Amino acid sequence: MARDMLRGFKKLVKVRNAMQPKQILIVEDNDILCKTLQRYLVGQDLRVTTTRTVAGARDLLGAHSFDALLVDFYLPDACGLDLIPLLPSPGIPVVAMTAEDPVPHNEQARNSGVAVFLEKPFSLAVLKRILKCVLTGHRCLPYCTQLPRFKIAPSCTQS
Protein backbone atom coordinates (compact mmCIF):
# COMPACT_ATOMS: atom_id res chain seq x y z
CA MET A 1 0.00 0.00 0.00
CA ALA A 2 2.74 2.47 0.98
CA ARG A 3 4.68 1.55 -2.16
CA ASP A 4 1.68 2.29 -4.35
CA MET A 5 1.23 5.64 -2.66
CA LEU A 6 4.92 6.45 -3.15
CA ARG A 7 4.71 5.50 -6.85
CA GLY A 8 1.62 7.66 -7.25
CA PHE A 9 3.37 10.58 -5.57
CA LYS A 10 6.43 10.19 -7.83
CA LYS A 11 4.18 10.19 -10.91
CA LEU A 12 2.43 13.32 -9.66
CA VAL A 13 5.78 15.07 -9.15
CA LYS A 14 6.87 14.09 -12.67
CA VAL A 15 3.64 15.44 -14.19
CA ARG A 16 3.91 18.67 -12.16
CA ASN A 17 7.54 19.17 -13.23
CA ALA A 18 6.67 18.49 -16.87
CA MET A 19 3.95 21.15 -16.76
CA GLN A 20 6.17 23.89 -15.36
CA PRO A 21 7.90 26.12 -17.91
CA LYS A 22 11.53 25.23 -18.48
CA GLN A 23 14.16 27.66 -17.23
CA ILE A 24 16.84 28.72 -19.73
CA LEU A 25 19.97 30.74 -18.96
CA ILE A 26 21.38 32.68 -21.91
CA VAL A 27 24.99 33.83 -21.54
CA GLU A 28 25.60 36.11 -24.52
CA ASP A 29 27.46 39.44 -24.78
CA ASN A 30 25.85 40.56 -28.06
CA ASP A 31 22.82 42.59 -26.97
CA ILE A 32 20.88 42.18 -30.21
CA LEU A 33 21.30 38.41 -30.32
CA CYS A 34 20.58 38.10 -26.61
CA LYS A 35 17.32 40.05 -26.87
CA THR A 36 16.31 38.17 -30.02
CA LEU A 37 16.88 34.81 -28.33
CA GLN A 38 15.09 35.96 -25.20
CA ARG A 39 12.00 37.16 -27.10
CA TYR A 40 11.86 34.03 -29.21
CA LEU A 41 12.26 31.61 -26.30
CA VAL A 42 9.72 33.44 -24.12
CA GLY A 43 7.36 33.07 -27.09
CA GLN A 44 8.01 29.32 -26.91
CA ASP A 45 6.71 29.28 -23.31
CA LEU A 46 10.15 29.10 -21.75
CA ARG A 47 11.37 31.19 -18.84
CA VAL A 48 14.55 33.03 -19.76
CA THR A 49 17.27 34.69 -17.71
CA THR A 50 20.15 36.49 -19.43
CA THR A 51 23.61 37.67 -18.54
CA ARG A 52 26.56 38.99 -20.54
CA THR A 53 29.46 37.40 -18.61
CA VAL A 54 30.74 34.21 -17.06
CA ALA A 55 30.88 36.01 -13.69
CA GLY A 56 27.20 36.96 -14.00
CA ALA A 57 26.32 33.38 -14.97
CA ARG A 58 28.26 32.06 -11.97
CA ASP A 59 26.12 34.20 -9.65
CA LEU A 60 22.90 33.12 -11.35
CA LEU A 61 23.83 29.42 -11.26
CA GLY A 62 24.44 29.73 -7.52
CA ALA A 63 21.06 31.34 -6.89
CA HIS A 64 18.69 29.71 -9.42
CA SER A 65 17.92 26.40 -11.06
CA PHE A 66 18.08 26.08 -14.86
CA ASP A 67 17.01 23.32 -17.25
CA ALA A 68 19.45 24.31 -20.02
CA LEU A 69 22.13 26.89 -20.85
CA LEU A 70 22.75 28.74 -24.11
CA VAL A 71 26.34 29.91 -23.82
CA ASP A 72 28.50 32.01 -26.12
CA PHE A 73 31.98 30.56 -26.49
CA TYR A 74 33.81 33.89 -26.40
CA LEU A 75 32.67 36.19 -23.61
CA PRO A 76 34.31 39.39 -22.30
CA ASP A 77 35.61 37.79 -19.10
CA ALA A 78 36.22 34.11 -19.99
CA CYS A 79 35.30 31.17 -22.20
CA GLY A 80 31.66 30.16 -21.88
CA LEU A 81 32.72 26.52 -21.47
CA ASP A 82 34.28 27.50 -18.12
CA LEU A 83 30.72 27.38 -16.73
CA ILE A 84 30.27 23.66 -17.29
CA PRO A 85 32.23 22.49 -14.22
CA LEU A 86 30.19 24.95 -12.12
CA LEU A 87 26.83 23.43 -13.06
CA PRO A 88 25.03 22.07 -10.00
CA SER A 89 23.99 18.99 -11.95
CA PRO A 90 26.01 17.29 -14.71
CA GLY A 91 22.79 16.52 -16.61
CA ILE A 92 22.00 20.16 -17.45
CA PRO A 93 22.34 20.45 -21.24
CA VAL A 94 24.61 23.17 -22.59
CA VAL A 95 24.23 24.59 -26.10
CA ALA A 96 27.44 26.45 -27.01
CA MET A 97 27.35 29.19 -29.65
CA THR A 98 30.15 30.87 -31.57
CA ALA A 99 30.60 33.24 -34.48
CA GLU A 100 34.06 31.77 -35.06
CA ASP A 101 34.80 28.58 -36.96
CA PRO A 102 33.62 25.89 -34.53
CA VAL A 103 35.79 23.10 -35.95
CA PRO A 104 38.89 23.89 -33.82
CA HIS A 105 36.67 23.89 -30.73
CA ASN A 106 34.52 20.82 -31.45
CA GLU A 107 36.70 18.46 -29.44
CA GLN A 108 36.96 20.84 -26.49
CA ALA A 109 33.19 21.32 -26.52
CA ARG A 110 32.53 17.59 -26.76
CA ASN A 111 34.99 16.83 -23.94
CA SER A 112 33.38 19.52 -21.79
CA GLY A 113 29.95 17.93 -22.09
CA VAL A 114 28.34 20.35 -24.54
CA ALA A 115 25.17 18.89 -26.06
CA VAL A 116 25.34 20.98 -29.26
CA PHE A 117 27.83 23.45 -30.72
CA LEU A 118 26.05 26.01 -32.93
CA GLU A 119 27.81 28.26 -35.39
CA LYS A 120 26.35 31.77 -35.60
CA PRO A 121 24.29 32.79 -37.38
CA PHE A 122 21.79 29.98 -36.88
CA SER A 123 18.09 29.72 -37.48
CA LEU A 124 15.68 30.07 -34.58
CA ALA A 125 13.85 27.01 -35.94
CA VAL A 126 17.06 25.02 -35.55
CA LEU A 127 17.46 26.26 -31.99
CA LYS A 128 13.84 25.35 -31.24
CA ARG A 129 14.39 21.81 -32.45
CA ILE A 130 17.61 21.43 -30.48
CA LEU A 131 16.04 22.74 -27.28
CA LYS A 132 13.02 20.49 -27.75
CA CYS A 133 15.38 17.55 -27.93
CA VAL A 134 17.67 18.45 -25.02
CA LEU A 135 14.86 19.61 -22.72
CA THR A 136 13.05 16.30 -23.07
CA GLY A 137 16.13 14.37 -22.07
CA HIS A 138 16.99 12.93 -25.45
CA ARG A 139 20.63 12.10 -25.84
CA CYS A 140 20.57 11.46 -29.57
CA LEU A 141 22.32 14.76 -30.22
CA PRO A 142 24.06 15.70 -32.41
CA TYR A 143 22.72 12.96 -34.68
CA CYS A 144 19.10 14.13 -34.70
CA THR A 145 20.20 17.64 -35.70
CA GLN A 146 22.77 17.13 -38.41
CA LEU A 147 23.04 19.73 -41.15
CA PRO A 148 21.94 20.67 -43.77
CA ARG A 149 18.49 19.24 -43.02
CA PHE A 150 17.87 18.36 -39.43
CA LYS A 151 16.91 14.72 -39.37
CA ILE A 152 15.67 12.70 -36.47
CA ALA A 153 17.82 9.71 -35.57
CA PRO A 154 15.90 6.40 -35.62
CA SER A 155 16.17 6.18 -31.81
CA CYS A 156 14.80 9.71 -31.31
CA THR A 157 11.04 9.99 -30.95
CA GLN A 158 10.89 13.76 -31.31
CA SER A 159 9.07 15.11 -34.35
Helices and strands as residue ranges (DSSP letters): H 2-19, E 23-27, H 31-43, E 47-51, H 54-63, E 68-72, G 80-86, E 94-98, G 103-105, H 106-112, E 116-119, H 124-135, G 143-145
